[in-house]
Amino acid sequence: MTQNQSGMIDFLQALLGDRNAARIDTHISTVLMAGNSVFKLKRAVKLPYADFSTPALRLAACEDEFRLNARITAPLYVGVRRLTRSAEGALIMDGDGELVDAVVEMRRFHQRDLFSRMADESRLTPDLIKLAAARIARFHQSIPPETDCDGATSMAYAMDINRKQLFAARLFPAARVRTVLAKFDAAFSQNASVLSERSRAGFLRHCHGDLHLANICLYEGAPTPFDCLEFSPRLAKTDVLYDLAFLLMDLWHRALPHLANAAFNRYLDETRDINHLGLMGFLMAVRAAVRAHVLAAQAGQSAMPDPLKEDAALRYFALADELLGESPKRLVAIGGLSGSGKSSTAAKLASGIGAPPGARIVSTDRLRKAHFGVAAMTRLPEEAYRPEVSRLVYEKQREIAGCVLRGGHSAIADGVFLKQEERAAIAKTASDHRATFRAIWLTAPQDTLVRRVEQRVGDPSDATADVVALQERHTPSKMDWPSVKTNRSQPDIIRAAKEILES
């Protein structure tokens, strides 16, 4: 049962100096915004997963919210304010009297800078989503492992809440809920041992917990996650891939699979957490079910029907079902001379290869930089391209692709692949791991290749016109991989590449 907090809201609006302050209501909070200030009030509710039924519990939740968000979003959070009664019975801020309520004070950002709004308006770019993924990766790496938690037990708890809330929402047909939950149970049985193994290896941490697009904004020019899940440490202590899965799922839900795959690959560039990527579809499905029942609960709390939230909840529920489907693992090799368009083609194809969020891209250019311990955009000297170094780089590429496949996920191997033994070895990697293999050889006239390498900006490749000329001299007269000409439009290139992949 919800307590009446209208007096608190009136008081906060008066403090903001605006009786018509912008207001956002969720199932657990009321957010009031005016000028540069924000007050976030916990709703006086008691739910199966959150108890805010007393002022003391709401104060504790506000303090937890401030502490947890300071780990990643310090500039946005000002502090926790106590609402108390004066001796005369008036509400005051931070007085010595009886505690009545509490709020988190924040700095305001414009709603157009929410990633959810940017996605809706087609303003969310690959560069922004990669920056967000890199920030999330660094955040995850900064959190100590939770050594007293088991990954399978943690996931079972989250799924049990989903089960109860999906039935309680009454928006979803009971028979359909039972069918989808049976799929969840089967997927959990398949993945439970891996989740436990990952927790023993240190991948279970006190994460953000609620990383959907509406909880990431552009603040002072940087992608900034905010609003960590503070009310349930048990729900927030999760596998780091489950934390990432919320962002990937939400992008997938919004028909932005290329951005989901870009975030996925950028995160893995930072963390190199590649051994258990077969979990991703299942983890994204659990997150879709979370979003479905939360939105259904919000729609149910409205005095009037809310068809937009109901429709969104139904679509998230349908997505959860879809994400539980089977997708055979695949290995795709994309070769060609420097400047032929391997990286851009890989990025365009990746989201459609294998299970969501698409293939892990394993690039020899990035691996070579990693081999020498430098950033991807750092230029290497000529000796870094000696044959013996290249042999090690291609061996590392096959090792990583094999790890991805062994974990049940798909991969793209991006490299020149000029030597026949390199091409044969990457094909053998697929057969060794019982994965479907396809290869594509990209071609373009030499003047096009030279122009492209000379115009590159922000690319890990160090190729020059001289390198292109050398590669041309060593290109076999007859290539054993099907070829695609890339001196044409990007849609035509991708269309031709997909025909090869689907053959």
C-alpha positions as CSV (number, residue, x, y, z in Angstrom):
1,M,0.0,0.0,0.0
2,T,1.3,3.5,-1.0
3,Q,1.4,6.2,1.7
4,N,0.3,9.8,0.8
5,Q,3.4,11.9,0.1
6,S,1.7,14.8,-1.5
7,G,2.7,17.1,1.4
8,M,6.4,16.2,0.8
9,I,6.0,16.9,-2.9
10,D,4.4,20.3,-2.3
11,F,7.3,21.2,0.1
12,L,10.0,20.2,-2.4
13,Q,8.3,22.1,-5.2
14,A,8.3,25.2,-3.0
15,L,12.1,24.7,-2.3
16,L,12.7,24.5,-6.0
17,G,10.7,27.7,-6.4
18,D,8.4,26.2,-8.9
19,R,5.0,24.7,-8.1
20,N,5.0,23.4,-11.7
21,A,8.4,21.7,-11.5
22,A,8.9,19.0,-14.1
23,R,8.0,15.7,-12.6
24,I,8.8,12.1,-13.4
25,D,7.1,9.2,-11.6
26,T,8.4,5.7,-11.6
27,H,7.2,2.6,-9.7
28,I,9.5,3.5,-6.8
29,S,10.4,7.2,-7.1
30,T,9.2,10.7,-7.8
31,V,11.7,13.0,-9.4
32,L,11.1,16.8,-9.3
33,M,13.2,19.1,-11.5
34,A,13.5,22.9,-11.8
35,G,16.4,25.2,-12.8
36,N,19.6,23.3,-12.3
37,S,18.3,21.3,-9.3
38,V,16.7,17.8,-8.9
39,F,15.1,16.2,-5.9
40,K,14.5,12.4,-6.0
41,L,12.0,11.1,-3.5
42,K,11.5,7.4,-2.7
43,R,7.8,6.5,-2.9
44,A,6.5,5.0,0.3
45,V,5.9,1.5,-1.1
46,K,6.6,-2.0,0.0
47,L,7.3,-4.4,-2.9
48,P,8.7,-7.9,-3.0
49,Y,12.1,-6.5,-4.0
50,A,12.1,-3.1,-2.3
51,D,10.8,-1.8,1.1
52,F,10.5,2.0,1.4
53,S,7.5,1.8,3.8
54,T,9.1,3.9,6.6
55,P,11.1,7.2,6.7
56,A,14.1,5.4,8.1
57,L,14.1,2.9,5.2
58,R,13.7,5.7,2.7
59,L,16.6,7.6,4.2
60,A,18.8,4.5,4.2
61,A,17.9,3.9,0.5
62,C,18.8,7.5,-0.3
63,E,22.2,7.1,1.4
64,D,22.8,3.9,-0.5
65,E,21.9,5.5,-3.8
66,F,24.3,8.4,-3.2
67,R,27.2,6.1,-2.2
68,L,26.7,3.7,-5.0
69,N,26.3,6.3,-7.7
70,A,29.4,8.2,-6.5
71,R,31.5,5.3,-7.8
72,I,30.6,6.2,-11.4
73,T,28.5,9.4,-11.5
74,A,29.9,11.7,-8.8
75,P,29.4,15.0,-10.6
76,L,25.6,14.4,-10.9
77,Y,25.0,13.7,-7.2
78,V,25.0,16.5,-4.6
79,G,24.0,14.7,-1.4
80,V,21.2,13.3,0.7
81,R,18.8,15.7,2.4
82,R,16.6,14.8,5.4
83,L,13.0,16.2,5.6
84,T,12.1,16.8,9.2
85,R,9.4,18.5,11.4
86,S,10.1,21.6,13.3
87,A,8.7,22.0,16.9
88,E,5.8,23.9,15.3
89,G,5.1,21.0,13.0
90,A,6.4,22.6,9.8
91,L,8.5,20.7,7.3
92,I,12.1,21.8,7.1
93,M,15.2,20.5,5.4
94,D,17.9,18.9,7.5
95,G,16.5,19.9,10.8
96,D,16.9,18.3,14.2
97,G,13.3,17.2,14.6
98,E,11.4,14.0,13.7
99,L,12.5,12.4,10.4
100,V,9.6,12.5,8.0
101,D,11.3,11.6,4.7
102,A,14.5,11.9,2.7
103,V,15.6,12.9,-0.8
104,V,18.6,12.6,-3.0
105,E,19.7,16.0,-4.4
106,M,21.2,16.0,-7.9
107,R,22.3,18.3,-10.6
108,R,20.0,18.6,-13.5
109,F,20.7,17.6,-17.1
110,H,18.5,18.2,-20.1
111,Q,16.1,15.3,-20.9
112,R,17.2,15.5,-24.5
113,D,20.6,14.2,-23.3
114,L,19.2,10.9,-22.1
115,F,20.4,8.0,-24.2
116,S,16.8,6.8,-24.5
117,R,15.7,10.1,-26.0
118,M,18.8,10.2,-28.2
119,A,18.0,6.7,-29.5
120,D,14.4,7.6,-30.2
121,E,15.5,10.7,-32.2
122,S,18.3,8.8,-34.1
123,R,21.0,10.9,-32.4
124,L,22.8,8.0,-30.6
125,T,26.0,7.4,-32.6
126,P,28.4,4.4,-32.6
127,D,31.1,6.7,-31.1
128,L,28.9,7.7,-28.2
129,I,27.8,4.1,-27.5
130,K,31.4,2.9,-27.6
131,L,32.5,5.6,-25.1
132,A,29.7,4.5,-22.8
133,A,30.7,0.9,-23.1
134,A,34.3,1.7,-22.3
135,R,33.2,3.7,-19.3
136,I,31.1,0.8,-18.1
137,A,34.0,-1.6,-18.6
138,R,36.4,0.6,-16.6
139,F,33.7,0.8,-13.8
140,H,33.3,-2.9,-13.7
141,Q,37.1,-3.4,-13.5
142,S,37.2,-1.0,-10.6
143,I,34.8,-2.9,-8.4
144,P,36.1,-5.7,-6.2
145,P,34.7,-9.2,-6.7
146,E,31.9,-10.4,-4.3
147,T,33.5,-13.6,-3.0
148,D,30.5,-14.7,-0.8
149,C,28.0,-14.9,-3.7
150,D,27.3,-17.6,-6.2
151,G,26.5,-16.7,-9.8
152,A,23.8,-19.3,-10.3
153,T,22.1,-18.5,-7.0
154,S,22.1,-14.8,-7.8
155,M,20.5,-15.4,-11.2
156,A,17.9,-17.7,-9.7
157,Y,16.9,-15.0,-7.4
158,A,16.4,-12.5,-10.2
159,M,14.5,-15.0,-12.2
160,D,12.2,-15.8,-9.3
161,I,11.3,-12.1,-9.0
162,N,10.6,-12.1,-12.8
163,R,8.4,-15.1,-12.4
164,K,6.3,-13.6,-9.6
165,Q,6.0,-10.1,-11.2
166,L,5.1,-11.3,-14.7
167,F,2.2,-13.3,-13.2
168,A,1.2,-10.4,-10.9
169,A,1.1,-7.8,-13.7
170,R,-1.9,-9.5,-15.3
171,L,-1.0,-7.7,-18.6
172,F,0.6,-10.9,-20.0
173,P,-1.6,-13.9,-20.8
174,A,-0.9,-16.5,-18.1
175,A,-0.5,-19.4,-20.6
176,R,2.1,-17.3,-22.5
177,V,3.9,-16.5,-19.3
178,R,4.1,-20.2,-18.4
179,T,5.5,-21.0,-21.8
180,V,8.2,-18.3,-21.7
181,L,9.1,-19.2,-18.1
182,A,9.7,-22.8,-19.1
183,K,12.1,-21.6,-21.7
184,F,13.9,-19.5,-19.1
185,D,14.1,-22.6,-16.8
186,A,15.7,-24.6,-19.6
187,A,18.2,-21.9,-20.4
188,F,19.1,-21.4,-16.7
189,S,19.7,-25.2,-16.4
190,Q,22.0,-25.0,-19.4
191,N,23.9,-22.0,-18.0
192,A,23.9,-22.4,-14.2
193,S,27.3,-24.1,-14.0
194,V,28.9,-21.4,-16.1
195,L,27.4,-18.6,-13.9
196,S,28.8,-20.3,-10.8
197,E,32.2,-20.7,-12.5
198,R,32.3,-17.0,-13.4
199,S,31.5,-16.0,-9.8
200,R,34.3,-18.2,-8.5
201,A,36.6,-16.4,-11.0
202,G,35.6,-13.0,-9.7
203,F,33.1,-11.8,-12.3
204,L,30.3,-11.3,-9.8
205,R,30.4,-7.7,-8.4
206,H,28.3,-5.0,-6.9
207,C,27.4,-3.5,-10.3
208,H,25.2,-0.6,-11.5
209,G,22.2,-3.0,-11.7
210,D,19.9,-0.9,-13.9
211,L,21.8,0.0,-17.0
212,H,19.1,0.6,-19.5
213,L,19.2,3.6,-21.9
214,A,17.1,5.9,-19.7
215,N,19.7,5.6,-17.0
216,I,22.6,6.9,-19.1
217,C,22.9,10.5,-20.2
218,L,25.4,12.8,-21.9
219,Y,26.7,15.0,-19.0
220,E,29.4,17.6,-19.6
221,G,30.1,15.9,-22.9
222,A,30.6,12.4,-21.5
223,P,28.3,9.4,-21.5
224,T,27.3,9.1,-17.8
225,P,25.5,6.2,-16.3
226,F,23.4,7.2,-13.2
227,D,20.6,5.9,-11.0
228,C,22.3,2.7,-9.8
229,L,20.0,0.0,-8.3
230,E,20.3,0.9,-4.6
231,F,17.3,-0.8,-3.0
232,S,18.5,-4.4,-3.3
233,P,22.2,-5.4,-3.0
234,R,21.1,-8.9,-3.8
235,L,19.9,-7.8,-7.2
236,A,22.8,-5.4,-7.8
237,K,25.5,-8.0,-7.0
238,T,25.5,-9.7,-10.4
239,D,27.8,-11.0,-13.1
240,V,29.3,-8.0,-15.0
241,L,28.0,-9.4,-18.3
242,Y,24.5,-9.4,-16.8
243,D,25.0,-5.7,-16.0
244,L,26.1,-5.0,-19.5
245,A,23.3,-7.1,-20.9
246,F,20.7,-4.5,-19.9
247,L,22.2,-1.9,-22.2
248,L,22.6,-4.3,-25.0
249,M,19.1,-5.6,-24.6
250,D,17.6,-2.1,-24.6
251,L,19.4,-1.2,-27.9
252,W,18.2,-4.5,-29.4
253,H,14.7,-3.7,-28.3
254,R,14.9,-0.3,-30.1
255,A,15.9,-2.0,-33.3
256,L,19.5,-0.7,-33.0
257,P,21.4,-4.0,-33.2
258,H,24.5,-2.4,-34.8
259,L,24.8,-0.2,-31.7
260,A,24.3,-3.1,-29.3
261,N,27.1,-5.0,-31.2
262,A,29.4,-1.9,-31.1
263,A,28.9,-1.6,-27.4
264,F,29.5,-5.3,-26.9
265,N,32.7,-5.3,-28.8
266,R,34.1,-2.1,-27.3
267,Y,33.4,-3.5,-23.8
268,L,35.3,-6.7,-24.7
269,D,38.1,-4.7,-26.1
270,E,38.6,-3.2,-22.7
271,T,37.9,-6.3,-20.5
272,R,38.9,-9.3,-22.7
273,D,36.1,-11.2,-20.9
274,I,35.6,-13.6,-23.9
275,N,35.3,-17.1,-22.5
276,H,31.6,-17.3,-21.7
277,L,29.9,-15.2,-24.4
278,G,27.3,-17.9,-25.0
279,L,25.5,-16.5,-21.9
280,M,24.6,-13.2,-23.6
281,G,21.3,-14.1,-25.3
282,F,20.1,-15.6,-22.0
283,L,21.2,-12.6,-19.9
284,M,19.6,-10.2,-22.4
285,A,16.4,-12.2,-22.2
286,V,16.3,-12.0,-18.4
287,R,16.8,-8.2,-18.7
288,A,14.0,-7.9,-21.2
289,A,11.7,-9.7,-18.7
290,V,12.7,-7.3,-16.0
291,R,11.9,-4.3,-18.2
292,A,8.6,-6.0,-19.2
293,H,7.3,-6.4,-15.6
294,V,8.6,-3.0,-14.4
295,L,6.7,-1.2,-17.2
296,A,3.6,-3.3,-16.6
297,A,3.7,-2.4,-12.9
298,Q,4.1,1.3,-13.8
299,A,1.1,1.1,-16.2
300,G,-0.9,-0.7,-13.5
301,Q,-0.3,2.1,-11.0
302,S,-1.7,4.8,-13.3
303,A,-5.2,6.1,-12.5
304,M,-5.9,6.0,-16.2
305,P,-4.9,3.3,-18.7
306,D,-1.4,3.9,-20.1
307,P,-1.4,2.2,-23.5
308,L,2.2,3.4,-24.3
309,K,3.7,1.7,-21.3
310,E,1.5,-1.4,-21.8
311,D,2.6,-1.7,-25.4
312,A,6.2,-1.3,-24.4
313,A,5.9,-3.9,-21.7
314,L,4.3,-6.4,-24.2
315,R,7.1,-5.7,-26.6
316,Y,9.8,-6.3,-24.0
317,F,8.1,-9.5,-23.0
318,A,8.0,-10.7,-26.7
319,L,11.7,-9.8,-26.9
320,A,12.5,-11.9,-23.9
321,D,10.9,-14.9,-25.7
322,E,12.8,-14.1,-28.9
323,L,16.1,-13.8,-27.2
324,L,15.7,-17.3,-25.7
325,G,15.8,-18.8,-29.2
326,E,18.7,-21.0,-30.5
327,S,21.3,-19.5,-32.8
328,P,24.1,-21.8,-34.2
329,K,27.6,-20.5,-33.6
330,R,29.5,-19.3,-36.6
331,L,33.0,-18.1,-37.6
332,V,33.3,-15.6,-40.4
333,A,36.7,-14.6,-41.8
334,I,37.0,-11.3,-43.6
335,G,40.2,-10.9,-45.5
336,G,41.7,-8.4,-48.0
337,L,44.5,-6.0,-48.6
338,S,44.9,-2.9,-46.4
339,G,42.2,-0.4,-47.3
340,S,39.8,-2.9,-48.7
341,G,37.2,-2.2,-46.0
342,K,37.6,-5.2,-43.7
343,S,36.9,-3.4,-40.4
344,S,33.9,-1.4,-41.7
345,T,32.4,-4.5,-43.3
346,A,32.9,-6.6,-40.2
347,A,31.2,-3.9,-38.1
348,K,28.2,-3.8,-40.5
349,L,27.8,-7.6,-40.6
350,A,28.5,-8.5,-36.9
351,S,25.1,-7.8,-35.4
352,G,23.5,-10.3,-37.8
353,I,25.9,-13.2,-37.2
354,G,25.0,-15.7,-34.5
355,A,23.1,-15.1,-31.3
356,P,22.4,-11.5,-30.0
357,P,24.2,-9.2,-29.7
358,G,26.1,-10.6,-32.7
359,A,29.6,-11.7,-33.3
360,R,32.7,-10.8,-31.4
361,I,35.1,-9.1,-33.9
362,V,38.7,-10.3,-33.5
363,S,41.0,-7.9,-35.5
364,T,44.7,-8.6,-36.2
365,D,45.3,-4.8,-36.2
366,R,44.1,-4.5,-32.5
367,L,45.9,-7.8,-31.5
368,R,49.2,-6.5,-32.9
369,K,48.9,-3.4,-30.8
370,A,48.0,-5.5,-27.7
371,H,51.0,-7.7,-28.4
372,F,53.3,-4.7,-28.0
373,G,51.3,-3.3,-25.0
374,V,50.2,-0.1,-26.7
375,A,46.9,1.6,-27.3
376,A,45.0,0.6,-30.5
377,M,45.7,4.0,-32.2
378,T,49.5,4.0,-31.4
379,R,51.6,3.7,-34.5
380,L,54.1,0.8,-34.4
381,P,57.5,0.8,-36.0
382,E,58.2,-1.3,-39.2
383,E,59.8,-4.1,-37.2
384,A,56.5,-4.8,-35.5
385,Y,55.3,-6.3,-38.8
386,R,58.1,-8.8,-39.2
387,P,56.9,-12.3,-40.4
388,E,57.5,-13.9,-37.1
389,V,55.4,-11.2,-35.3
390,S,52.6,-11.6,-37.8
391,R,52.6,-15.4,-37.2
392,L,52.1,-14.8,-33.5
393,V,49.3,-12.3,-34.2
394,Y,47.4,-14.8,-36.4
395,E,47.9,-17.5,-33.8
396,K,46.5,-15.3,-31.1
397,Q,43.5,-14.4,-33.4
398,R,42.8,-18.1,-33.8
399,E,43.2,-18.7,-30.0
400,I,40.7,-15.9,-29.2
401,A,38.2,-17.0,-31.9
402,G,38.4,-20.5,-30.5
403,C,37.6,-19.3,-27.0
404,V,34.6,-17.4,-28.3
405,L,33.3,-20.4,-30.2
406,R,34.1,-22.8,-27.3
407,G,31.9,-20.5,-25.1
408,G,29.0,-21.0,-27.5
409,H,29.2,-17.6,-29.3
410,S,30.1,-16.5,-32.8
411,A,33.1,-14.5,-34.1
412,I,34.4,-12.6,-37.0
413,A,38.2,-12.9,-37.8
414,D,39.3,-9.6,-39.4
415,G,42.8,-9.7,-41.0
416,V,44.6,-9.5,-44.3
417,F,44.9,-13.4,-44.6
418,L,47.3,-13.1,-47.5
419,K,48.9,-16.5,-46.9
420,Q,47.1,-19.7,-47.8
421,E,48.2,-21.3,-44.5
422,E,46.6,-18.5,-42.6
423,R,43.3,-19.0,-44.5
424,A,43.4,-22.7,-43.9
425,A,44.2,-22.3,-40.2
426,I,41.3,-20.0,-39.5
427,A,38.9,-22.5,-41.3
428,K,40.3,-25.3,-39.2
429,T,39.5,-23.2,-36.1
430,A,35.8,-23.3,-37.0
431,S,35.8,-27.1,-37.7
432,D,37.7,-27.8,-34.4
433,H,34.9,-26.1,-32.5
434,R,32.0,-27.4,-34.7
435,A,31.1,-24.0,-36.0
436,T,29.8,-23.0,-39.4
437,F,32.6,-21.3,-41.4
438,R,32.3,-18.7,-44.1
439,A,35.0,-16.5,-45.6
440,I,34.9,-13.3,-47.7
441,W,37.8,-11.7,-49.6
442,L,37.4,-8.0,-50.2
443,T,38.9,-6.4,-53.3
444,A,39.4,-2.9,-54.7
445,P,41.6,-1.3,-57.3
446,Q,45.1,-0.3,-56.0
447,D,44.5,3.4,-56.3
448,T,41.3,3.1,-54.2
449,L,43.2,1.1,-51.5
450,V,46.0,3.7,-51.4
451,R,43.6,6.6,-51.2
452,R,41.8,4.9,-48.3
453,V,44.9,4.1,-46.2
454,E,46.2,7.7,-46.7
455,Q,42.9,9.2,-45.6
456,R,42.4,7.1,-42.5
457,V,41.9,8.8,-39.2
458,G,41.4,7.1,-35.8
459,D,42.1,3.6,-37.2
460,P,44.3,1.0,-35.6
461,S,45.9,0.0,-38.9
462,D,49.4,1.3,-39.7
463,A,49.3,0.5,-43.4
464,T,50.7,2.9,-45.9
465,A,50.8,3.1,-49.7
466,D,54.1,1.1,-49.7
467,V,52.4,-1.6,-47.6
468,V,49.6,-1.8,-50.1
469,A,52.0,-2.2,-53.0
470,L,53.9,-4.9,-51.2
471,Q,50.7,-6.8,-50.4
472,E,49.6,-6.5,-54.1
473,R,52.8,-8.2,-55.2
474,H,52.2,-11.2,-52.9
475,T,48.4,-11.6,-53.6
476,P,47.7,-15.0,-55.1
477,S,46.5,-14.9,-58.7
478,K,43.6,-17.1,-57.8
479,M,42.0,-16.6,-54.4
480,D,40.3,-19.6,-52.7
481,W,37.8,-17.4,-50.8
482,P,34.7,-15.9,-52.5
483,S,35.4,-12.2,-53.3
484,V,33.4,-9.0,-52.9
485,K,34.4,-5.8,-54.7
486,T,34.4,-2.8,-52.4
487,N,34.8,0.1,-54.8
488,R,31.0,0.6,-54.7
489,S,28.4,1.8,-52.2
490,Q,28.3,0.4,-48.7
491,P,24.8,-1.1,-49.0
492,D,25.9,-3.0,-52.2
493,I,29.0,-4.3,-50.4
494,I,27.0,-5.6,-47.4
495,R,24.3,-7.1,-49.7
496,A,27.0,-9.0,-51.6
497,A,28.7,-10.1,-48.4
498,K,25.4,-11.4,-46.9
499,E,24.7,-13.4,-50.0
500,I,28.0,-15.2,-49.4
501,L,27.3,-15.7,-45.7
502,E,23.8,-17.1,-46.5
503,S,25.1,-19.5,-49.3
